[in-house]
């Protein structure tokens, strides 16, 4: 089963801290910076440090006139929201939670030597505000650092069952050079993802979502396997016509078609 949904947030790297204009650092006794270590897939990550007995919050508000208001489907009143990200706290003995303010749902941030993936899911209505908060609070006289990268939040996320005819056409970006002596050297600089996924028996609403995303060329969150942290991509639809324009006989309210997906680039920033 795959997940597919329309990505929210500032384009041009805003969700992977390549730019930070829309992140709100509402903090107490702490510092915030962007740095090139503790990264997941992008060039930068966020570092928020809390000093003795302090607390800190890093938040992003998606409820903006140029963001979720224009990106979610206008004829749907309840929207499924799924957020992924990578984070860690570098000192044991502290407390830290990722909080989805719109549902009060939290996910504990672990103490770990490497970034760990988190996942939050909820349903909201079109009238709800949508904000994701990251907060830590110290419990001793020490100070703690919190790292985060690749925060992906998608709206109107749908689950789709794939068939055995799915084609995974991922290729390496590479070239090679042959010397006069016959020695060959290969150079690789990334992976290009491309998939053809036949889908059957999806609802009219799901077909409408996907056709809308195709028409507007929206960036999408694509998860091949929700249990595998490596199988997540930022993609767009490259079909030459509406992906879902045919009904499944004998049903009048179920559709079939083919998803043609291609990665925007190697990392998860978009």
N, C-alpha and C positions, 0 to 999 in steps of 0.2 A: 504494500500500500504506500502511496506517495502523498505528500502534502504539497499544496500549491496555493499561494495567496499573494495579494498585491501588497508590495512593500510601502511602508510609511516612512516619513522622515525626510530631512533635508538631503537633496541629491549632492553629488560631487564629494562623497566621502564623509558626509556629516554623521553617519551612523557608525563609522569606524574611527572617528577622531582624527581624520585627515583635515577636517575643519571643525571648529567648536562653537560657532556663532550661536547655535540654537540650544546648546547645553547650558543649563542654569546651575551655577555653583553657589547654592545657598548654604553656606557653611558656618560653623562656629569653631574657632580655634583650630583651623586646619588650612592646608594649602592644596592647590590644584594645579596640575601641569600636564602637558602632553609630552610623551617621551617615546623613544624608539626601542625600548626593551619591553619584555613581557607582552609581546604582541601575539595575536593569533594568526591572522592572514594578511593584515594590512601593514602599512609602514609605521603607524603610530598607535599607541594605546593611551588611556587616561590613567593618571596616578592621582589619587586623593589621599592625603596624609592627615591623620587626626592626632593632635597632641594630647598631653596628659589630661584626663578627665573631660575631654572634649567630645564633640560628635560632629559628623559631617554628612551632607546630603548632596548628591549629584543627580539632577533630574532633567528629563526631556519631556516637553509638552507637545504632543502630536495634534492637539485640538486647535489648529490654526486654519485660517481661511484658505491658505494655499497648500494645505496638507490633507488631513483626513477628510475634511469637508468636501473637497473636490475629488478625492480618490475612491471613496467607498461608493458602492452601488446605491443610487438614489431611491430605488423602489424597494429597498429592504429596510425594515425597522429594527431588526436585531442582527448584530454583526458578531461573527466569531473572530476573536483576536488571539493570535499566537505570537509570543515573543521568545526569541532565542538570544543568547549572548555568551560571552566567555569572561570569567572573572575569577579572582582569587584574593585572599588576604594573606599577608606574608608573615604574620606572627600568631602563634598559638595563644589561646586564653582570652581571645577577644570575642565580641559579638558582631555579626554583620548580616544584613538581610537585603535582598533585592525586593522592593515593594512595588506592586502595581496599585497605585492609589485608587484607581477606579473600581477595584474590587476588594481592596485590603488584603489581597493575596500576597504572600511573601515566599521567598525562596532563600534558605540560608546560604551565605557565601562561605565556602570551605577554606580552612587553612591548608594550603597545599603549595608544593614547589612549582607547579605548573598551572596554567589557566584551566578551569573546569567549565564545561558547558552547563548552562541552566536553561530551563524552559518554563514559561508561564502561559496559561491559557484561560480565557474568560469569554463571556458574551456580554456585549454592551448594546445599548440602544443609541439611536442617532442623536439623542439629546444629552448623552453623557459626555463629560470631559474625559480626555484620555491622556494620562501622564504616567511615566515610568520613573520610579525613584530608586536610587542606590544609596544606601546609608550604612554607616558603621558608627558604633559608639564604644569608646574605651571603657574598660572596667578596672583599670589600674592606673598607676602613675606613668606607665610607659606610653609610647606612641605607636601607631599602627598605620600601615599603608595598604591601600586597596587599589587593585588594578582591574581594568575592564577594557574589552575590545570587541569589535564586531557585534554591535547591538542591532539585531534584526527584528522588527515588529511588522507583522503582516495583518491585513484586514480581509474579512470575508474568505477565510481559509477553508479549503475543501479537501476532503480525503477521496482519493481515487484508486480503484483497483486496476492494476496493470495486467496485461496479458503476456503470454509467453512469446508473443511476436514482437515485444519491445526491442528496439535496436539502440544499443549504446555505441555511439560513433565517436567517443572521445579520442583525441589524437594529441600527440606531443608536438609543440612548436619546436622544430629543430632543423638544422641544416648540417651538412658534412663537407669536409674538404679532403681531397685526395692528393697526396704528394707524388712527385715523379717516381719515387721509389716504391709506390704502392701502399704506403701507410694512409689509413683513413682516420680522420678525427671527427667526432660528432659533437655538436653544440646544441644543447637544449635550454630553453628559457621559459618554459611554461607549458600548461596543458589547456587545450581547447575542448570544452564540453559541448556535445551535441547529441540529442536524443530524438527518436521517433517512437511515440508511445500510443498504440491503439487503445481507445477507451470505449466501452459499451455500457449501455443502461445507466446513463447519468440523468439527473433530473433536469427539468427545463430551467430551473433557477441556476444550477451549476453551469449548464451550457451558456446561459446568458452572461454569467460572470466571465467565463473564459473568452467568449466572443467580444465582450467589452474590453478586456485587457488586451486582446489582440488588436482591436481597432485603434486603441489609444497608445499602443506600444509601451505599456507600463512595465517597469521592472518588477520581477516576481521572485518570491522566495520559493525555492524548489528543494524538497527534501525527499531523497530516494528511500531512505530508511530512517525513521525517527530514533531508532536505537543506536545508530551509527553516527558518531560525531563528525566523521569525515565526509559523509554523503550529503552535504548541504551546499547549495549553489545559488547565485543570483543570476537569473536568466530572463530572456524575453521570448515571446512567441514569434516564430518566423514562417508560419503557414502563409501560403500565397492567397488563400481565401479563408472565409470563416471556418474555424476548426470544427464547430459543431453546427451543421445545417441540416442533418438528416435524422429522422426519427427511426427508432428501432421497431421494426415490425414485430408483432402486431400492435405495439403500444403507440399511443398518440401523445404521451407525455414524457417519454424517455428518448434520449438521443445517443448517437454514436458518432465517433470521429477519430481524428489522429492529432495528438499534441506533437508539434515540432518545436523543440526547445533548443536554445543556444545560450551559452554563458556570455555575460557581458565582458568579463575579463577573468583573470586567474584568482583574484582575491574576492572577499565578500563585501568590500566597500562598493558603493554604487553612486 
